Amino acid sequence: MKAPAALPTPSPAPSFTPEHQHKVVAALRQVLPRECILYNEEDTRPYECDGLAAYRQLPMIVVLPENEAHVVEVLNVCRKLKVRIVPRGAGTGLSGGAMPIADGVVLSTARLNRIVRMDPYSRTAVVQPGVRNLAISEAAAAHGLYYAPDPSSQIACSIGGNVAENSGGVHCLKYGLTVHNVLRVRMVTIDGEVVELGGGALDSPGLDLLAVFIGSEGMLGVVTEVTVKLIPKPQIARVIMASFDDVVKGGNAVASVIAAGIIPAGLEMMDKTSSRMVEPFVKAGYDIDAEAILLCESDGLPEEVEEEIARMTEVFERSGATAIAVSTSEAERLKFWSGRKNAFPAAGRISPDYYCMDGTIPRRNLAQVLVGISKMEVKYGLRCANVFHAGDGNLHPLILFDANLPGEFHRAEEFGAEILELCVAVGGTITGEHGVGIEKINSMCVQFTETEREAFFAVKRAFDTAFLLNPDKGIPTLQRCAEYGKMHVRNGDLKFAHLPRF
């Protein structure tokens, strides 16, 4: 491949030496309280990774600013000293987006955890980035409102991290991702400038930089405040659990629901491996003999829900469902969902380790991709439990392996990379809500051309000319692909294999 005329290259940072660390700590102590700066190994160890624990790196320094002014000062210090910064939320991300840099600073927003304002009349909430996702809905419940995006980690994940990764959840089919539920973001640029993107209205003048920023994984700025939309809690919600004796039938049933003009509040799918690992853990009442189960929720007015449940039941019966159960109470509805929400921790009951992938495909290709994954299980000699947001085609295959066995983690990585290749091949993408981080940086070479990657870098340069904010994440340079990668062709497509993680 021909190299572009001018590759984007991050500004070199000083090597991590004790002298350099002391210099940066001394500068930070001029602008932050001492208790907001961590640099001893025992204090920085908890920050060595995010939810993707397979990749770890001790940071040189961790800072915990307590307000927006602190964030501005930290960025000013780092810019002057050319120190690279990795913004971090609650650390629940699953793509290594918050993995530190050895000679860099981790900027945690955990202490910016205040709900600034709850406005039931405009149905909005203004929150700081360290506020937990679920805490917003808990605070809004008194007004009959809630915040719709509900990642499985919502009890712990923060709204700042949700903005960085454009997180979704089981109800994203009807209510959208983070980008559809945020009106305004207040953030600090690498130059120490406080900027507001979006506004209090549904639209704002000028370019839609809010949508550019949401999902940018900390590469463009540091969030200090977010205005989110709240919606009324539905009067009633019920869930159908439909069982299928074949994953292909289950996948086709998903497409049939949407084709019938029905937009459920949630539409999730789990295969037999997933159901069998979850049921003993949660006792959600799942059909563990089914090859696949679908969880399909309807919410709204009682009359609307009754009609929609009837229509969905009819679609599932026509699609070959072997059993259908409908929740009869709120407790049973929550029980059905508890299994899906606990799928990841339940994996630990049947495997020492698991590798959670995240790709998105057109709904019509669900069955095709599931069959493809089952063939890969044989190829790599590893089991895979499939749980995903079926309604919007967001797959979360859980590749089960044992890191204690030589070569198994490498096979799991190769397995995951091939799943993402298949997603791209059928017209999908390499991520849905987990982001790129370091995990999928190699797969970016599969999906995007050199010209497209350069366009991504142009956006980053517009916000961060010094390339100090979360560098080496999200966008691979051709230099890395060429220097560290072994190029080969699989099924006629360019594939970069065996790339190291940064």
C-alpha positions in Angstrom: 0.0 0.0 0.0 1.2 3.5 -0.8 1.8 5.7 2.2 0.0 9.1 2.3 2.0 12.2 1.8 1.7 13.4 5.4 0.8 10.8 8.1 -0.5 12.2 11.4 2.0 11.6 14.1 1.5 12.3 17.8 3.9 14.7 19.4 6.7 12.8 21.2 6.4 12.7 25.0 9.4 12.7 27.3 10.4 9.2 28.5 9.1 8.1 31.8 11.9 8.6 34.2 11.7 9.4 38.0 12.9 12.9 37.3 10.3 13.5 34.7 7.6 12.1 37.0 8.7 14.4 39.8 8.7 17.4 37.4 5.1 16.6 36.3 3.9 15.9 39.9 5.4 19.2 41.1 3.7 21.1 38.3 0.3 19.5 39.1 0.7 20.3 42.8 0.7 23.9 41.9 -2.9 23.6 40.6 -4.4 20.6 42.5 -4.7 19.6 46.1 -2.1 16.9 47.0 -4.8 14.3 47.6 -6.0 14.7 44.0 -2.6 13.4 42.6 -1.6 9.7 42.7 1.8 8.5 41.6 2.9 5.7 43.8 2.5 2.2 42.2 0.1 0.9 44.9 -2.2 3.9 44.3 -2.1 3.9 40.5 -2.5 0.1 40.1 -6.3 0.2 40.2 -6.2 2.4 37.1 -4.0 0.1 34.9 -7.0 -1.1 32.8 -10.6 -0.6 32.2 -13.2 -3.4 31.8 -11.0 -5.0 29.2 -8.6 -6.4 31.8 -6.6 -8.4 29.2 -4.5 -5.3 28.4 -2.9 -3.4 31.3 -0.4 -0.6 31.7 0.5 1.3 34.8 0.1 5.1 34.3 2.8 7.5 35.4 0.3 9.7 37.3 -3.4 9.6 38.1 -5.2 12.9 38.7 -8.7 13.2 40.3 -9.9 16.8 39.6 -12.8 17.9 41.8 -14.3 20.6 39.5 -14.1 22.0 36.0 -11.4 24.6 37.0 -9.2 21.7 38.1 -9.7 20.0 34.7 -8.7 23.2 32.9 -5.5 23.5 35.0 -4.5 19.8 34.5 -4.9 20.1 30.7 -2.8 23.3 30.7 0.0 21.7 32.7 0.0 18.6 30.4 0.0 20.7 27.3 2.9 22.8 28.4 5.0 19.8 29.5 3.8 17.7 26.4 2.4 15.0 28.7 -0.2 12.7 27.1 -3.5 12.3 28.8 -6.1 9.5 29.0 -9.5 10.6 30.2 -11.3 8.0 32.3 -14.8 7.6 33.6 -15.9 4.7 35.9 -13.5 2.3 34.1 -16.3 0.0 33.0 -15.4 0.3 29.2 -14.8 -2.9 27.3 -12.5 -1.8 24.5 -9.4 -0.6 26.4 -10.3 3.0 25.6 -9.1 4.1 29.1 -6.0 2.0 29.3 -3.2 4.3 30.5 0.0 5.3 28.7 3.2 4.5 30.6 4.6 8.1 30.4 1.2 9.7 30.6 -1.5 11.0 33.0 -4.9 9.4 33.6 -7.5 12.1 34.2 -10.3 10.5 36.2 -13.7 12.4 36.3 -14.9 10.2 39.2 -15.1 13.1 41.6 -17.2 15.2 39.3 -20.3 13.3 40.4 -23.0 15.9 41.2 -26.5 16.1 39.7 -26.5 19.8 39.0 -30.1 20.3 38.1 -33.2 18.2 37.5 -35.9 20.0 35.5 -39.2 18.0 35.2 -40.8 20.7 33.2 -38.3 20.6 30.3 -37.7 16.9 31.0 -33.9 17.4 31.3 -31.2 16.8 33.8 -27.8 18.5 34.0 -25.2 16.2 35.5 -21.5 16.0 35.9 -19.6 13.2 34.1 -19.0 11.1 37.2 -22.7 10.6 37.8 -23.7 7.0 37.4 -26.1 6.1 34.6 -28.7 4.5 36.9 -28.4 7.4 39.4 -30.0 9.8 36.9 -33.1 7.6 36.6 -33.2 7.1 40.4 -33.2 10.9 40.9 -35.8 11.4 38.1 -38.2 8.7 39.4 -39.8 11.2 41.8 -41.0 13.1 38.8 -42.2 10.0 36.9 -39.3 10.3 34.5 -36.2 8.3 33.7 -33.1 8.3 31.4 -33.5 5.8 28.6 -30.1 4.4 27.7 -29.4 1.5 30.0 -26.1 -0.3 29.4 -25.8 -3.6 31.3 -23.3 -1.9 33.5 -25.6 1.0 34.3 -25.3 0.4 38.1 -21.7 1.4 37.8 -20.9 3.2 34.5 -20.8 7.0 34.4 -22.5 9.4 32.0 -19.1 10.8 31.0 -18.0 7.3 29.9 -21.4 6.8 28.1 -20.8 10.0 26.2 -17.2 8.9 25.3 -18.4 5.5 23.9 -21.9 6.4 22.7 -23.3 3.7 24.9 -26.7 2.0 24.3 -28.5 -0.8 26.2 -31.3 -3.2 26.0 -33.9 -0.4 25.2 -31.8 1.4 22.6 -34.0 0.0 19.7 -36.9 2.2 20.6 -35.3 5.0 22.6 -31.9 5.3 21.0 -28.2 5.5 22.0 -26.5 8.2 24.1 -26.2 10.4 21.1 -30.1 10.5 20.8 -30.6 11.3 24.4 -28.0 14.1 25.1 -28.8 17.7 24.3 -25.6 19.5 25.4 -22.1 18.6 26.4 -19.7 21.0 28.2 -16.1 20.0 27.7 -12.5 21.3 28.0 -10.2 21.2 25.0 -6.5 20.4 25.2 -5.9 24.2 25.0 -7.8 24.6 28.3 -10.8 26.3 26.6 -14.2 25.5 27.9 -16.6 24.8 25.0 -20.3 23.9 25.0 -21.6 21.7 22.2 -25.4 21.5 21.5 -27.8 23.4 23.7 -31.1 23.2 25.5 -33.2 22.9 22.4 -33.6 19.9 20.1 -31.4 21.6 17.5 -28.7 24.2 17.6 -27.2 26.5 14.9 -24.0 25.6 13.1 -22.3 22.3 12.6 -23.5 19.3 14.6 -20.3 19.0 16.6 -22.2 17.4 19.5 -22.7 14.2 17.4 -19.0 14.3 16.4 -18.0 14.5 20.0 -20.2 11.8 21.4 -18.4 8.5 20.8 -15.0 10.1 20.3 -13.5 8.1 23.1 -11.7 11.0 24.9 -9.7 11.9 21.9 -11.2 15.4 21.4 -11.8 16.8 24.9 -12.7 16.1 28.5 -16.4 16.2 29.5 -17.3 18.3 32.5 -21.1 18.5 32.2 -23.9 16.8 30.3 -27.5 17.8 29.7 -29.6 14.7 29.1 -33.2 14.2 28.0 -35.6 12.5 30.3 -38.7 10.7 29.2 -41.9 9.7 31.1 -42.0 6.2 32.6 -44.5 4.1 30.7 -47.6 3.1 32.5 -46.9 -0.6 31.9 -44.3 -2.8 30.3 -44.5 -6.5 29.5 -41.9 -8.9 28.0 -42.4 -11.9 25.7 -39.9 -14.7 26.0 -40.0 -16.8 22.8 -38.1 -20.1 22.4 -36.8 -21.5 19.1 -35.3 -24.8 18.2 -33.0 -23.3 15.7 -30.8 -20.1 15.9 -31.6 -19.4 12.2 -35.3 -19.3 13.0 -34.6 -17.0 16.0 -32.6 -14.7 13.9 -35.2 -14.5 11.1 -37.9 -13.8 13.7 -36.0 -10.6 14.7 -36.2 -9.4 11.1 -39.8 -10.4 10.9 -40.8 -8.3 14.0 -39.3 -5.1 12.5 -40.7 -6.0 9.0 -44.2 -6.1 10.6 -43.8 -2.4 11.5 -43.3 -3.1 15.2 -40.7 -1.2 17.2 -40.4 -3.0 20.5 -38.9 -1.2 23.6 -36.3 -3.9 23.6 -35.5 -7.0 21.5 -32.7 -9.2 22.7 -31.5 -12.6 21.7 -29.5 -15.3 23.5 -28.3 -18.7 22.3 -28.4 -21.9 24.2 -24.9 -21.5 25.6 -25.9 -18.1 27.0 -29.2 -19.3 28.5 -27.5 -22.3 30.2 -24.8 -20.2 31.7 -27.2 -17.5 33.0 -30.1 -19.6 34.3 -28.3 -21.3 37.3 -26.9 -17.9 38.2 -30.0 -15.7 38.0 -32.9 -18.2 37.8 -34.7 -16.0 35.3 -37.0 -18.8 34.1 -35.2 -19.2 30.7 -35.9 -22.2 28.5 -32.5 -23.9 28.6 -33.5 -26.5 26.0 -34.1 -23.9 23.3 -31.4 -23.2 20.8 -32.2 -19.5 21.0 -34.6 -17.3 23.0 -35.8 -13.9 22.2 -36.8 -11.3 24.8 -39.2 -8.7 23.3 -40.6 -5.9 25.4 -43.6 -3.6 24.8 -44.3 -0.5 26.8 -46.8 2.3 26.9 -50.5 2.5 27.7 -52.1 -0.8 28.7 -54.2 -0.9 25.6 -51.2 -0.3 23.3 -49.2 -2.9 25.1 -51.9 -5.5 24.9 -52.3 -5.0 21.1 -48.5 -5.0 20.5 -48.0 -8.2 22.6 -50.7 -9.9 20.5 -49.0 -8.8 17.2 -45.6 -9.9 18.4 -46.9 -13.2 19.5 -48.4 -13.8 16.1 -45.1 -13.0 14.4 -43.2 -15.4 16.7 -45.7 -18.2 16.1 -45.4 -17.7 12.3 -41.6 -17.7 12.7 -41.6 -21.2 14.3 -41.4 -20.4 18.0 -41.7 -23.6 20.1 -42.8 -21.8 23.3 -44.0 -18.4 24.2 -44.2 -16.9 27.7 -45.4 -13.4 28.6 -44.6 -11.7 31.8 -47.6 -11.3 34.1 -46.2 -8.8 36.6 -43.5 -6.2 36.9 -41.5 -8.6 39.1 -41.5 -11.2 36.4 -40.6 -8.7 33.7 -37.6 -7.6 35.7 -36.7 -11.3 36.2 -36.7 -12.0 32.5 -34.4 -9.0 31.9 -32.1 -9.9 34.9 -30.8 -12.9 33.0 -29.8 -10.8 29.9 -28.3 -8.1 32.1 -26.2 -10.6 34.0 -24.9 -12.5 31.0 -21.4 -11.2 31.3 -20.8 -12.0 35.0 -22.5 -15.4 34.5 -19.8 -16.3 32.0 -17.4 -16.7 34.9 -19.4 -19.7 36.1 -18.5 -21.8 33.1 -15.2 -20.4 31.9 -12.0 -19.0 33.6 -12.0 -16.1 31.1 -14.1 -14.6 28.4 -13.5 -12.1 25.7 -16.5 -9.9 24.9 -16.8 -8.7 21.3 -19.0 -5.9 19.9 -20.0 -5.6 16.3 -23.1 -4.5 14.4 -24.7 -6.0 11.4 -27.9 -5.6 9.4 -30.8 -7.4 11.0 -31.4 -9.5 8.0 -28.0 -11.1 8.4 -28.4 -12.2 12.0 -28.9 -15.9 11.1 -26.0 -15.9 8.6 -23.6 -14.4 11.1 -24.7 -16.8 13.9 -24.0 -19.7 11.6 -20.6 -18.2 10.7 -19.7 -17.9 14.4 -20.6 -21.5 15.1 -18.2 -22.6 12.3 -15.5 -20.4 13.9 -16.0 -22.2 17.2 -14.9 -25.4 15.5 -12.0 -23.7 13.7 -10.6 -22.1 16.9 -11.5 -24.8 19.3 -13.3 -22.4 21.6 -16.9 -22.0 22.8 -18.8 -18.8 22.1 -21.9 -17.6 24.0 -24.0 -15.2 21.9 -26.0 -12.4 23.6 -26.9 -9.3 21.7 -29.2 -6.4 21.1 -30.9 -8.2 18.2 -33.3 -5.4 17.4 -30.5 -3.1 16.1 -28.1 -5.9 15.1 -25.5 -5.2 17.9 -23.7 -8.5 18.6 -21.9 -9.3 21.9 -20.3 -12.7 21.3 -18.6 -13.9 24.5 -15.6 -16.0 23.5 -14.8 -18.4 26.3 -11.2 -19.4 27.0 -8.6 -20.1 29.7 -5.7 -17.7 29.8 -3.6 -20.2 31.7 -3.5 -22.5 28.7 -0.7 -21.5 26.2 -2.1 -20.0 23.0 -5.8 -19.8 24.1 -5.9 -16.0 24.5 -4.2 -15.5 21.1 -6.8 -17.8 19.5 -9.6 -15.9 21.3 -8.2 -12.6 19.8 -8.0 -14.2 16.3 -11.6 -15.5 16.8 -12.8 -12.1 17.7 -11.0 -10.4 14.8 -12.6 -12.8 12.4 -16.1 -12.1 13.8 -15.5 -8.5 13.2 -14.4 -9.2 9.6 -17.6 -11.1 9.1 -19.6 -8.2 10.4 -17.9 -5.9 7.9 -18.4 -8.4 5.1 -22.1 -8.5 5.5 -22.4 -4.7 5.5 -22.0 -4.0 9.3 -19.4 -2.3 11.5 -16.7 -3.3 13.9 -18.4 -1.7 16.9 -21.8 -0.9 18.2 -21.4 0.6 21.6 -18.1 -0.5 23.2 -15.9 1.8 21.0 -12.6 1.0 19.3 -10.1 1.8 22.0 -7.1 -0.5 21.6 -9.1 -3.7 21.2 -10.3 -3.0 17.7 -7.7 -0.6 16.4 -6.4 -3.4 14.1 -9.9 -4.0 12.8 -10.1 -0.4 11.8 -7.7 -1.3 9.0 -10.2 -3.8 7.8 -13.2 -1.5 7.6 -11.7 1.9 6.7 -9.4 2.9 3.9 -6.3 5.0 4.2 -8.2 8.0 3.0 -11.0 7.5 5.5 -8.6 7.1 8.4 -6.8 10.3 7.4 -10.2 12.1 7.5 -10.7 10.8 11.1 -7.2 12.3 11.9 -8.2 15.6 10.4 -11.1 15.8 12.9 -8.7 15.0 15.8 -6.2 17.6 14.6 -9.0 20.2 14.6 -9.6 19.6 18.3 -6.1 18.4 19.5 -3.2 19.6 17.3 -0.7 18.3 19.8 -2.1 14.8 19.8 -2.0 14.5 23.5 -5.6 13.4 24.3 -5.8 9.6 24.3 -3.4 9.0 21.4 -2.8 5.6 19.9 -6.5 4.8 20.5 -9.3 4.5 18.0 -7.5 5.4 14.8 -4.6 3.3 13.5 -1.9 5.0 11.3 -0.7 3.3 8.2 2.8 3.3 9.7 1.7 1.0 12.5 -0.2 -1.3 10.1 2.8 -1.6 7.8 5.5 -1.8 10.5 3.9 -4.1 12.9 1.3 -5.9 10.8 1.6 -8.9 8.6 -0.7 -8.2 5.6 -2.5 -11.0 3.9 -5.7 -11.5 2.0 -8.6 -13.6 3.3 -11.6 -14.1 1.0 -10.3 -11.2 -1.2 -10.3 -8.6 1.6 -7.3 -6.9 3.2 -6.6 -8.3 6.7 -4.0 -7.1 9.2 -3.1 -9.9 11.6 -0.9 -10.2 14.7 -0.7 -6.5 15.4 0.6 -5.6 18.9 -1.6 -3.7 21.3 -0.6 -0.2 22.3 
